[in-house]
Amino acid sequence: MKIDTSNAVQILLLIGGLSLVPALLFTVTGFSRILIVLGFIRTALGTQTTPPNQVLVGIALFLTLFVMAPTVSAIKNEAWDPLQKHQISTTVALSRAEQPLRQFLFAQTGEQELSLFVSMAHISDPKTEGAVPTYVLVPAFIMSEVKTAFQIGFLIFLPFLVIDLIVSSTLMSMGMIMLPPTFISLPFKILLFVLVDGWDLIARALVASFHH
């Protein structure tokens, strides 16, 4: 019985790749930024566990798929499809698949974070993007994503903080110091978020943040 070696290698890579999906989702896509921002929204609203973690993760996952669609499409066209047609080897396919992903990572990575990891890796100043190793680019991208997420989260917090301050000062002036301000401000924050179509604005802002 003759075994097709190329198919066996592809199956092995597929099984190994599935185990790396969670790690790749957090490290080389926009999933972390989106999930952190959604967490900031829930905290700013003060709704505790609403929406639940499962809902936030689901929203983050599909927004990530939406944002990553051009990159995934490029990987499919340039690497996966030729590999399936046996036009290129597995090694060439992996090399081709890396290029669209690196382009996405470079587009989202700040110069400050990239310079930091280049210096820590003791690499001479790279003149081109191709001279930056992927093992340096990925952590720089992750740090840049966290930084961007916190910047967006800060802007999200401001209007809700104003509502908290107004409610708190109003209760103080009325002498109602025993009534928790958050108990009164919560309905107003939810109402504001609904009236301005908060979820639509957040989704639009998150997607737009990947195309700056």
Summary of the structure (lengths in Angstrom):
residues: 212
radius of gyration: 22.8
end to end distance: 55.1
largest distance: 87.6
contacts: 561
relative contact order: 0.12
helix: 80%
strand: 0%
